[in-house]
């Protein structure tokens, strides 16, 4: 092995070492990018969940009692109000005490049951229409 060969080998090893350092540094940089990418993927899955929450939005739900007082909720419960009548011929929209909503497809009201009332709902105070 000549002196020139030794120099070439040393030079090669030095360069290889530098490349190795560059690769290590680069992979650290890439792993830092991966972390950032992972974060944005989490954000995307979060927005996907919100889209899933929109499913079934077409169904009319008149069970929200969040705006009512405790005694109003108790009145609602004691009259056994339900969104879906168990008696097909007796529904809120053919009850004398029903108050129609401002527009079709929305919850109505009732003179005895506080809160939103489903047109196809029912309670124990159902009364036949006059006339
Ligand atoms: Fe519906 Fe009962 Fe009110 Fe009649 S009294 S509209 S059945 S909640």
Boltz pocket constraint, residues with backbone or C-beta under 6 A from the ligand:
constraints:
  - pocket:
      binder: B
      contacts: [[A, 81], [A, 91], [A, 92], [A, 93], [A, 95], [A, 96], [A, 97], [A, 98], [A, 99], [A, 109], [A, 110], [A, 111], [A, 112], [A, 113], [A, 117], [A, 118], [A, 121], [A, 122], [A, 123], [A, 124], [A, 125], [A, 126], [A, 127]]
      max_distance: 6.0
